[in-house]
Structure formats: C-alpha cells, structure tokens
Amino acid sequence: MEMVYYNLKFLLLLTVIVAVLNLFLSKVPKTKNRVFELFLLWFLVITVGVGGIWNFIDAVFVADMTAALIENPFQFEVGIANLSLGILGLLCWKLRNNFWTATAIAFLTFYVGVAYGHIVTILQTGQLENAGLDIWMWDIIIPILIPIALARLLIAYKITKKLIDLKI
C-alpha cells in the first residue's frame, strides 16, 4: 500500500506546485476566483486525472504487485473505475463549468465509498486495534478529506464566479 500512498502524496504536492506556478506565471489578474479556478483545475487534472490513470495502470498492468499490496478480488474493476476518473480528470483541462461539477461528483462518490469500504473492512477483520496512524490517515482520513477539499474548492469557485458574473 505504501506505493499508492507515495503516489498520492506526490500528486497532491505536484498539484499545489503547478497551481501556484500557473497563478504567478499567468498574466490573468490574481483574483480570489482565479485562485479557486486554478487550484480546482489542477486538482482535477493532476490528482483526479493523472492519479486515476496511474492507479489504473497499477491495478491492471502491474496487477500481481498491486494485488499483493491491496488484496482486492475486484482489482481489475477498481482499475477500470480509476481509468474512468482519470479520463474525466484529464478532460477537465479543456471542458469546464458543469463538467467540473460532474467530475467532482464522480470522484467524491468513489472516494467516500473507498473510505466506507476501508472502515467496514477494519471493523469486520478486527484490525481496529492494529490500525496504526498510516492506516487511519491513508485509508480513512484522506479518502474523506480529499472529497471535502474538492467540494469546498468547487463551491468557492462557483460562488466567486457567480459574484463576478453579477458584478458584485
């Protein structure tokens, strides 16, 4: 599982770096809406898009190694779900507005489901006592926090965009 965690850590860090670079290298005014837009864009493209493709490759093309890490009998299906999320995330580069909302909803649904599945597995196997910080952090907390952060970014972007459109 450690490889998956490092991939996610790397992608989250890369998302922040690219968004900040884009913000400061762009000639577009640095409004609150622009900040939300860029962080949301790069979160969708890098964390959702590239991350989904990366997880698809791990689950489908490096199947034996990944199976040893995740012990999931539905590994191929999870890989295809990650491929779908990856494609949606990459398409966010060009498609905006409601497409971003739809992609965020798909990602939120998947990650909340992942967190729920991890909680149920921990409770059913009695591994609650053995669940270290790493398990809590990466199997439960992160799959809940990432969708919350994404939802907040999306809402903030939509609100600031609406205020700009209303010229408030």
C-alpha positions as CSV (number, residue, x, y, z in Angstrom):
1,M,0.0,0.0,0.0
2,E,2.9,2.3,0.6
3,M,3.5,2.8,-3.2
4,V,-0.1,4.1,-3.6
5,Y,0.4,6.5,-0.6
6,Y,3.6,7.9,-2.1
7,N,1.9,8.4,-5.4
8,L,-1.0,10.3,-3.8
9,K,1.4,12.4,-1.7
10,F,3.4,13.2,-4.8
11,L,0.3,14.1,-6.9
12,L,-1.1,16.4,-4.2
13,L,2.3,18.2,-3.9
14,L,2.6,18.4,-7.7
15,T,-1.0,19.8,-7.8
16,V,-0.1,22.6,-5.4
17,I,3.2,23.4,-7.1
18,V,1.6,23.6,-10.6
19,A,-1.3,25.6,-9.4
20,V,1.0,28.1,-7.6
21,L,3.3,28.3,-10.7
22,N,0.3,28.8,-13.0
23,L,-1.1,31.5,-10.7
24,F,2.2,33.5,-10.6
25,L,3.3,33.0,-14.3
26,S,-0.1,33.8,-15.7
27,K,-0.9,37.3,-16.9
28,V,-4.5,36.9,-15.8
29,P,-5.4,39.0,-12.7
30,K,-4.9,37.1,-9.5
31,T,-8.5,37.4,-8.1
32,K,-10.0,35.1,-5.5
33,N,-11.9,33.3,-8.3
34,R,-8.8,32.8,-10.3
35,V,-7.0,31.2,-7.3
36,F,-10.0,28.8,-6.8
37,E,-10.2,28.1,-10.5
38,L,-6.5,27.2,-10.8
39,F,-6.4,25.0,-7.7
40,L,-9.6,23.3,-8.8
41,L,-8.4,22.9,-12.4
42,W,-5.0,21.3,-11.4
43,F,-6.6,19.2,-8.6
44,L,-9.0,17.7,-11.2
45,V,-6.3,17.3,-13.9
46,I,-3.4,16.1,-11.8
47,T,-4.9,14.4,-8.7
48,V,-8.0,13.0,-10.3
49,G,-6.8,12.7,-13.9
50,V,-3.2,11.6,-13.7
51,G,-3.9,9.8,-10.4
52,G,-6.7,7.9,-11.9
53,I,-4.6,6.8,-14.9
54,W,-1.7,6.0,-12.6
55,N,-4.0,3.8,-10.4
56,F,-5.5,2.2,-13.4
57,I,-2.0,1.2,-14.7
58,D,-1.1,-0.1,-11.2
59,A,-4.3,-2.2,-10.9
60,V,-4.4,-3.6,-14.4
61,F,-0.9,-3.7,-15.9
62,V,1.1,-4.3,-12.7
63,A,-1.6,-6.5,-11.3
64,D,0.5,-9.0,-9.4
65,M,2.4,-6.4,-7.5
66,T,-0.7,-4.4,-6.8
67,A,-2.7,-7.4,-5.8
68,A,-0.1,-8.2,-3.1
69,L,-0.5,-4.7,-1.8
70,I,-4.3,-4.3,-1.8
71,E,-5.6,-7.8,-1.6
72,N,-8.8,-6.9,-3.5
73,P,-10.6,-9.5,-5.6
74,F,-12.1,-6.7,-7.7
75,Q,-8.8,-5.2,-8.6
76,F,-9.5,-5.1,-12.3
77,E,-12.9,-3.4,-11.8
78,V,-11.3,-0.8,-9.4
79,G,-8.7,-0.2,-12.1
80,I,-11.3,0.5,-14.7
81,A,-13.1,2.8,-12.3
82,N,-9.8,4.6,-11.8
83,L,-9.4,4.8,-15.6
84,S,-12.8,6.5,-15.9
85,L,-11.9,9.0,-13.2
86,G,-8.6,9.6,-14.9
87,I,-10.2,10.3,-18.2
88,L,-12.7,12.7,-16.6
89,G,-10.0,14.5,-14.7
90,L,-7.8,15.0,-17.8
91,L,-10.8,16.2,-19.8
92,C,-11.3,19.0,-17.2
93,W,-8.3,20.7,-18.8
94,K,-10.5,21.7,-21.8
95,L,-14.1,21.1,-20.6
96,R,-15.2,23.5,-17.8
97,N,-18.3,24.5,-15.7
98,N,-20.7,21.7,-15.2
99,F,-18.2,19.1,-16.5
100,W,-16.0,20.0,-13.5
101,T,-19.0,19.5,-11.2
102,A,-19.8,16.1,-12.7
103,T,-16.2,15.0,-12.4
104,A,-16.0,16.2,-8.8
105,I,-19.2,14.2,-8.0
106,A,-17.8,11.1,-9.6
107,F,-14.6,11.5,-7.6
108,L,-16.4,12.3,-4.4
109,T,-18.6,9.3,-4.7
110,F,-15.7,6.9,-5.4
111,Y,-13.5,8.2,-2.5
112,V,-16.3,8.3,0.1
113,G,-17.1,4.7,-1.0
114,V,-13.4,3.8,-0.6
115,A,-13.4,5.3,2.9
116,Y,-16.6,3.4,3.8
117,G,-15.2,0.2,2.5
118,H,-12.0,0.6,4.5
119,I,-13.9,1.3,7.7
120,V,-16.1,-1.8,7.2
121,T,-13.1,-4.0,6.5
122,I,-11.2,-2.8,9.5
123,L,-14.3,-3.4,11.7
124,Q,-15.1,-6.8,10.2
125,T,-11.5,-8.1,10.4
126,G,-11.0,-6.8,13.9
127,Q,-7.9,-4.8,12.8
128,L,-9.2,-1.7,14.6
129,E,-6.7,-2.4,17.4
130,N,-3.9,-2.8,15.0
131,A,-4.8,0.1,12.8
132,G,-1.8,2.4,13.0
133,L,-1.7,6.1,12.1
134,D,-0.8,5.2,8.5
135,I,-4.0,3.1,8.0
136,W,-6.2,5.8,9.6
137,M,-4.6,8.5,7.7
138,W,-4.5,7.0,4.2
139,D,-7.4,4.5,4.3
140,I,-10.0,6.6,6.1
141,I,-9.0,10.3,6.8
142,I,-7.5,11.1,3.3
143,P,-10.4,9.5,1.4
144,I,-12.8,11.6,3.4
145,L,-10.7,14.9,3.4
146,I,-9.9,14.9,-0.3
147,P,-13.6,14.9,-1.4
148,I,-14.3,17.6,1.2
149,A,-11.5,19.8,0.0
150,L,-12.6,19.2,-3.6
151,A,-16.2,20.1,-2.8
152,R,-15.2,23.2,-1.0
153,L,-12.9,24.3,-3.9
154,L,-15.8,23.7,-6.4
155,I,-18.3,25.6,-4.2
156,A,-15.9,28.5,-3.7
157,Y,-15.1,28.7,-7.4
158,K,-18.8,28.6,-8.3
159,I,-19.7,31.3,-5.7
160,T,-16.9,33.7,-6.7
161,K,-17.7,33.1,-10.4
162,K,-21.4,33.9,-9.8
163,L,-20.3,37.1,-7.9
164,I,-18.1,38.1,-10.9
165,D,-21.0,37.4,-13.3
166,L,-23.3,39.6,-11.2
167,K,-20.5,42.2,-11.0
168,I,-20.8,42.4,-7.2
